[in-house]
Amino acid sequence: MAPKHVRPDLKRIASWIDPESRVLDLGCGDGTLLAYLQNNKNVVGAGVELNDEQVIAAVRRGVQVIQQNLEEGLAMFDDKQFDTVVLSRTLQSMHNTEHILREMTRVARYGIVSFPNFGYWPHGWSILRGRMPVTGEMPYQWFDTPNIHLCTLKDFEDLAAALQLRITHLATFNGNKEVKLFPGWRSTLAVYRFESPPVSPQS
């Protein structure tokens, strides 16, 4: 069953993925992205998802899903088993951010991540007013949020550099609209594509 509506950020992610390539979608939800890729780009894909209802929904879309907690890592996958691995709107809820990024670079040549941009200017205004921000991409109160590692675009770029990830593409969104001007201030969601660091030759 092909998804009727695909978010603009997912369409942008799909545009960065080659036809007939191998794709792993971490936290794949109801399988919308993988179903779109299978129908439009003939990819060979697999998803990882923990939530029972989402797993069932993804299977109904014809998506191959492994039910697994991402915090336990990607040990079931071989080195460079995939061409691209996607982590959409999940990075900020991971306990060990560096570990999941390193695992992404191990299992695929390219990684794509998206996350809420904490640098969005109304967030700063909320903090000045003494409140944690609550917006469309961050709709939770401070006491019930799953988001434990919020960051700005620059924060992620610094981490990517420290992990030797070469950023190849960036797209930023505010709702359904792509943001081109002053994205660090005006976007609510950032989407990055990066290339894994080169493998050092074994001595």
C-alpha positions, -999 to 999 in steps of 0.1 A, spaced: 0 0 0 17 32 -12 14 62 12 -10 89 -1 8 118 16 45 121 21 60 150 41 83 174 22 112 164 44 108 128 36 106 136 -1 138 155 2 154 125 19 142 103 -9 157 127 -35 192 120 -19 188 82 -23 199 64 -55 174 42 -73 178 4 -67 201 10 -37 200 -6 -3 184 14 24 180 10 62 154 32 79 160 34 117 128 43 136 109 37 104 75 44 121 46 33 98 70 27 69 59 57 49 95 66 37 105 30 28 71 23 10 77 56 -10 112 45 -19 102 10 -29 74 23 -51 93 53 -67 129 42 -67 128 4 -65 151 4 -35 158 -27 -14 149 -16 21 145 -26 57 132 -8 87 138 -9 124 110 0 147 100 -8 183 64 3 186 40 -26 179 13 -6 161 39 11 139 54 -22 130 21 -36 120 13 -5 99 47 -8 81 42 -44 73 8 -36 58 26 -12 35 48 -40 23 79 -29 43 103 -54 58 106 -45 95 128 -57 124 113 -49 158 143 -37 178 152 -10 203 178 13 186 195 19 219 207 -17 217 227 -8 185 229 -22 150 249 -53 158 226 -75 137 238 -57 105 271 -63 87 296 -36 78 285 -16 47 254 -39 43 235 -8 31 242 21 8 222 46 29 209 45 65 182 70 76 174 82 111 145 106 107 133 127 137 148 103 162 184 115 168 173 139 196 157 110 216 187 87 215 206 83 248 240 77 231 241 100 201 277 94 191 272 56 192 242 55 169 260 79 144 291 57 145 269 26 139 253 43 110 286 49 94 296 13 100 266 -2 82 263 22 53 284 46 32 259 74 36 238 85 65 208 109 66 195 123 99 168 149 107 161 165 140 143 196 155 164 227 153 167 241 189 182 273 173 147 283 160 144 319 171 111 316 191 128 290 213 152 317 225 122 339 233 105 312 253 137 307 273 140 345 280 104 343 293 115 315 317 98 287 298 111 257 279 100 259 242 69 242 229 65 243 191 53 221 163 85 200 161 89 200 199 53 197 211 60 183 245 62 198 279 96 197 297 84 168 320 71 145 293 94 151 264 112 122 247 137 147 234 168 144 256 196 158 233 184 189 216 208 208 194 213 235 168 225 232 133 260 243 144 260 218 172 254 189 149 279 202 124 306 203 152 297 168 162 299 156 126 333 171 122 345 154 154 333 121 141 348 127 107 315 127 89 316 147 56 283 166 53 272 165 16 237 180 18 216 201 41 179 210 39 159 229 65 121 232 69 96 252 88 64 232 87 59 221 51 80 250 36 117 247 29 138 275 45 167 289 25 174 323 42 190 322 78 181 285 83 198 284 117 172 309 131 142 303 109 139 265 105 122 241 129 137 209 113 171 202 99 179 173 75 216 164 69 231 138 45 267 128 53 293 104 40 310 79 63 347 85 71 372 66 50 382 32 64 418 32 75 439 4 60 447 -24 84 483 -28 92 
